[in-house]
């Protein structure tokens, strides 16, 4: 690095900024330094970087949303921290309501002002959140989105289930189980503030049924707002209004409340239910025969992997080679838990 600095006529700290893609270097100087780096085929010494950074406290801000996935993402983040042996990592948590986009953007700005080393974010789909993510990117803070993504932002990478693919799997399962006909309902979060992947789960499912199972009729779309009481009450209302309903597809949280409504109204045996994740309450409903299938998306891994991605970038200068990393999709039925 000293030789590169001498050749480029800059301070070694400038070379360090170029090597690790940090801000504070003009485009002209960056190009000049990078040309010399390429000429010398220079790469940082990983072992040296680890030794150099031992003793440093890395501060990660985890900004999450109050939904069913929250405790499982937190558990995954804590696992991710433990797996980064040899490094002192502190994680601070901030949790917002499902529709509190402004508050989420304020938490991102707080992380920027406190000079967090990285941000793990479950994004709310709003422009103020996009702008806040971009402000973090402008000062060189990696932002890894988890559980969902947000289009139009400069986040570093997203770790989540492949919701487009999962939606097609869901459509196939529902179509085959209903023999290609019948009335169904979709329970989602909210039109305006759904995260990108909930939208994809619903749209992909709907599009798939139109082509593959055109005799299946979607008779209702319920907005739950990720609120347990609203989910329960609207499901009870749905069941009263649709006596011939044969299936329910749940794209978001609230499965426990849907199950409660089905049991209490005596409809659990005649309505097929398809949802996501294998949380304990969902497994119990599967054992009872209330939920027929669920698509597990490895929420624990969606918490752990962002920690690794942030540390790889901070310590080794390695940015993710792809900007979307999908966790496995598992089709789970009652017998998986017997």
ChimeraX attribute file (.defattr): number of C-alpha atoms within 10 A of each C-alpha:
attribute: neighborCount
match mode: 1-to-1
recipient: residues
	/A:1	17
	/A:2	13
	/A:3	13
	/A:4	21
	/A:5	18
	/A:6	12
	/A:7	12
	/A:8	20
	/A:9	13
	/A:10	15
	/A:11	13
	/A:12	16
	/A:13	12
	/A:14	21
	/A:15	24
	/A:16	16
	/A:17	14
	/A:18	20
	/A:19	18
	/A:20	17
	/A:21	16
	/A:22	15
	/A:23	14
	/A:24	12
	/A:25	14
	/A:26	9
	/A:27	9
	/A:28	9
	/A:29	16
	/A:30	19
	/A:31	13
	/A:32	14
	/A:33	23
	/A:34	18
	/A:35	14
	/A:36	16
	/A:37	20
	/A:38	10
	/A:39	10
	/A:40	11
	/A:41	8
	/A:42	13
	/A:43	11
	/A:44	13
	/A:45	9
	/A:46	12
	/A:47	10
	/A:48	11
	/A:49	14
	/A:50	14
	/A:51	11
	/A:52	11
	/A:53	15
	/A:54	12
	/A:55	11
	/A:56	10
	/A:57	12
	/A:58	17
	/A:59	18
	/A:60	25
	/A:61	24
	/A:62	29
	/A:63	22
	/A:64	27
	/A:65	21
	/A:66	16
	/A:67	18
	/A:68	18
	/A:69	17
	/A:70	17
	/A:71	15
	/A:72	17
	/A:73	23
	/A:74	20
	/A:75	16
	/A:76	22
	/A:77	24
	/A:78	18
	/A:79	17
	/A:80	21
	/A:81	22
	/A:82	15
	/A:83	13
	/A:84	14
	/A:85	9
	/A:86	12
	/A:87	18
	/A:88	15
	/A:89	19
	/A:90	13
	/A:91	19
	/A:92	13
	/A:93	12
	/A:94	17
	/A:95	17
	/A:96	18
	/A:97	16
	/A:98	21
	/A:99	20
	/A:100	14
	/A:101	21
	/A:102	16
	/A:103	16
	/A:104	27
	/A:105	22
	/A:106	14
	/A:107	22
	/A:108	27
	/A:109	18
	/A:110	13
	/A:111	23
	/A:112	22
	/A:113	10
	/A:114	11
	/A:115	16
	/A:116	20
	/A:117	20
	/A:118	27
	/A:119	28
	/A:120	25
	/A:121	26
	/A:122	26
	/A:123	26
	/A:124	27
	/A:125	19
	/A:126	20
	/A:127	16
	/A:128	16
	/A:129	23
	/A:130	20
	/A:131	17
	/A:132	21
	/A:133	29
	/A:134	18
	/A:135	17
	/A:136	23
	/A:137	18
	/A:138	13
	/A:139	13
	/A:140	18
	/A:141	24
	/A:142	26
	/A:143	27
	/A:144	27
	/A:145	27
	/A:146	28
	/A:147	27
	/A:148	21
	/A:149	24
	/A:150	22
	/A:151	12
	/A:152	11
	/A:153	16
	/A:154	19
	/A:155	23
	/A:156	20
	/A:157	22
	/A:158	26
	/A:159	25
	/A:160	24
	/A:161	24
	/A:162	20
	/A:163	24
	/A:164	17
	/A:165	14
	/A:166	22
	/A:167	25
	/A:168	20
	/A:169	19
	/A:170	28
	/A:171	23
	/A:172	17
	/A:173	16
	/A:174	27
	/A:175	21
	/A:176	11
	/A:177	12
	/A:178	17
	/A:179	12
	/A:180	16
	/A:181	16
	/A:182	18
	/A:183	19
	/A:184	23
	/A:185	22
	/A:186	20
	/A:187	25
	/A:188	24
	/A:189	25
	/A:190	19
	/A:191	12
	/A:192	9
	/A:193	17
	/A:194	22
	/A:195	23
	/A:196	16
	/A:197	21
	/A:198	24
	/A:199	21
	/A:200	19
	/A:201	25
	/A:202	25
	/A:203	14
	/A:204	20
	/A:205	25
	/A:206	21
	/A:207	15
	/A:208	19
	/A:209	21
	/A:210	14
	/A:211	9
	/A:212	13
	/A:213	21
	/A:214	15
	/A:215	15
	/A:216	21
	/A:217	18
	/A:218	18
	/A:219	13
	/A:220	16
	/A:221	17
	/A:222	19
	/A:223	19
	/A:224	22
	/A:225	23
	/A:226	21
	/A:227	18
	/A:228	17
	/A:229	13
	/A:230	16
	/A:231	25
	/A:232	21
	/A:233	14
	/A:234	18
	/A:235	25
	/A:236	18
	/A:237	13
	/A:238	18
	/A:239	18
	/A:240	12
	/A:241	11
	/A:242	14
	/A:243	10
	/A:244	13
	/A:245	22
	/A:246	21
	/A:247	22
	/A:248	23
	/A:249	25
	/A:250	25
	/A:251	24
	/A:252	28
	/A:253	23
	/A:254	25
	/A:255	27
	/A:256	20
	/A:257	21
	/A:258	24
	/A:259	23
	/A:260	17
	/A:261	22
	/A:262	22
	/A:263	15
	/A:264	10
	/A:265	12
	/A:266	12
	/A:267	17
	/A:268	20
	/A:269	13
	/A:270	13
	/A:271	21
	/A:272	21
	/A:273	25
	/A:274	23
	/A:275	22
	/A:276	23
	/A:277	23
	/A:278	21
	/A:279	16
	/A:280	10
	/A:281	13
	/A:282	21
	/A:283	21
	/A:284	16
	/A:285	19
	/A:286	24
	/A:287	17
	/A:288	15
	/A:289	17
	/A:290	25
	/A:291	27
	/A:292	20
	/A:293	24
	/A:294	25
	/A:295	21
	/A:296	19
	/A:297	23
	/A:298	21
	/A:299	26
	/A:300	20
	/A:301	23
	/A:302	28
	/A:303	30
	/A:304	23
	/A:305	23
	/A:306	28
	/A:307	27
	/A:308	16
	/A:309	21
	/A:310	27
	/A:311	23
	/A:312	15
	/A:313	16
	/A:314	19
	/A:315	19
	/A:316	17
	/A:317	18
	/A:318	14
	/A:319	18
	/A:320	15
	/A:321	8
	/A:322	9
	/A:323	12
	/A:324	17
	/A:325	18
	/A:326	16
	/A:327	19
	/A:328	15
	/A:329	19
	/A:330	15
	/A:331	17
	/A:332	18
	/A:333	19
	/A:334	18
	/A:335	8
	/A:336	10
	/A:337	11
	/A:338	7
